[in-house]
Amino acid sequence: MQGSSTMKHRNRLRAPRGHSTDIALAHLAVCAAAVLFSHAAVGASSCSVSASGLAFGLYDTINPVTNGAVTITVNCNAAQVSGALSASAGNSTNQSNRQMWYMDTHGVRQTLRYNLYTDAARTSVWGTTNTIPVTVGTSKSATLTAYGLIPGNQNVVPGTYSDSITITLTY
């Protein structure tokens, strides 16, 4: 970490042998806005999507990865609704290479790479073409999980990094 000697080091931990490890707090606001589509038909069902933020917690540059998960709830006014949840790219132009941002004290945007996945193994990137299938049964509600991963070995400035993802339910 470079900067003036008066810079606060609250988010800095010491590693063995005098090496330092930068720590960044990463928070992803999943489902900041839910965009809903329904078939245009008389008596069409309506649904809503909700999710809490995915808080990765502290990111340690020497750990290989930092994982997280978020629960997504779909509620519909009718039973037997089938569809798919897609996720926007957020701050990024490419959903295969998502980034959280942090504006440092000098007004410089810092980035932290991460991604969202449809599977717990974190091998299938969640986006607009690779979606999470949704089936709302007789309970008129479905609960699903999306998974997050921040790759290790990123040299980042300590700070609170964030991104906002729009989840779209198509049915």
Residue pairs with C-beta under 8 A, 6 or more apart in sequence:
1 7
1 12
1 20
1 22
1 157
1 158
9 158
10 158
11 22
11 23
11 24
11 25
11 158
11 159
12 20
12 21
12 22
12 23
12 158
13 20
13 21
13 23
13 60
14 20
14 21
15 21
15 62
21 60
21 61
21 62
22 61
22 155
22 156
22 157
22 158
23 58
23 59
23 60
23 61
23 158
24 58
24 59
24 102
24 112
24 156
24 157
24 158
24 159
24 160
24 161
25 57
25 58
25 59
25 159
25 160
25 161
26 55
26 56
26 57
26 59
26 66
26 100
26 112
26 114
26 150
26 160
26 161
26 162
27 53
27 54
27 55
27 56
27 100
27 160
27 161
27 162
28 53
28 54
28 55
28 56
28 68
28 70
28 90
28 100
28 114
28 116
28 148
28 162
28 163
28 164
28 165
29 53
29 162
29 163
29 164
29 165
30 51
30 52
30 53
30 54
30 70
30 72
30 116
30 146
30 165
30 167
31 49
31 50
31 51
31 70
31 72
31 165
31 166
31 167
32 164
32 165
32 166
33 164
33 166
34 48
34 49
34 50
34 166
34 167
34 168
34 169
35 166
35 167
35 168
35 169
36 46
36 47
36 48
36 49
36 168
36 169
37 168
37 169
37 170
37 171
38 44
38 45
38 46
38 47
38 171
39 171
45 76
45 77
45 78
45 81
45 171
46 76
46 77
47 74
47 75
47 76
47 77
47 81
47 83
47 136
47 169
47 171
48 74
48 75
48 76
49 72
49 73
49 74
49 85
49 167
49 169
50 72
50 73
50 75
51 70
51 71
51 72
51 73
51 146
51 167
52 70
52 71
53 70
54 68
54 69
54 70
54 116
54 146
54 148
55 68
56 66
56 67
56 68
56 114
56 148
56 150
57 66
57 68
58 66
59 66
59 112
59 150
59 154
59 156
59 161
60 66
61 152
61 153
61 154
61 155
61 156
62 152
62 153
63 152
64 152
64 153
65 149
65 150
65 151
65 152
66 149
66 150
66 152
67 122
67 147
67 148
67 149
67 150
68 147
68 148
68 149
69 120
69 145
69 146
69 147
69 148
70 145
70 146
70 148
71 143
71 144
71 145
72 85
72 132
72 143
72 144
72 145
72 146
72 167
73 141
73 142
73 143
73 144
74 85
74 134
74 136
74 141
74 142
74 143
74 144
74 169
75 136
75 140
75 141
76 136
76 140
76 141
77 140
78 140
79 136
79 137
79 138
79 139
79 140
80 136
80 137
80 138
81 134
81 135
81 136
81 171
82 133
82 134
82 135
82 136
82 171
83 133
83 134
83 169
83 170
83 171
84 131
84 132
84 133
84 134
84 169
84 170
84 171
85 131
85 132
85 134
85 144
85 167
85 168
85 169
86 126
86 127
86 128
86 129
86 131
86 167
86 168
86 170
87 95
87 116
87 126
87 127
87 128
87 146
87 165
87 166
87 167
87 168
88 95
88 128
88 165
88 166
88 167
88 168
89 95
89 98
89 127
90 98
90 99
90 163
90 164
90 165
90 166
91 98
91 99
91 100
91 101
91 163
91 164
92 98
92 99
92 163
95 115
95 125
95 126
95 127
95 128
96 115
96 125
96 127
97 113
97 115
98 113
98 114
98 115
98 116
98 163
99 111
99 112
99 113
99 114
99 163
100 111
100 112
100 114
100 161
100 162
100 163
101 109
101 110
101 111
101 112
101 161
101 162
101 163
102 109
102 110
102 111
102 112
102 157
102 159
102 160
102 161
102 162
103 109
103 110
104 110
104 157
104 159
110 156
110 157
110 159
110 161
111 156
111 161
112 150
112 154
112 156
112 161
113 150
113 151
113 154
114 148
114 149
114 150
114 151
114 163
115 122
115 125
115 148
115 149
116 125
116 126
116 127
116 146
116 147
116 148
116 165
117 123
117 124
117 125
117 126
117 146
117 147
117 148
117 149
118 124
118 125
118 126
118 130
118 131
118 132
118 146
118 147
119 147
120 145
120 147
122 147
122 149
124 130
126 132
126 146
128 168
131 170
132 144
132 146
134 142
134 144
134 169
134 171
135 142
136 142
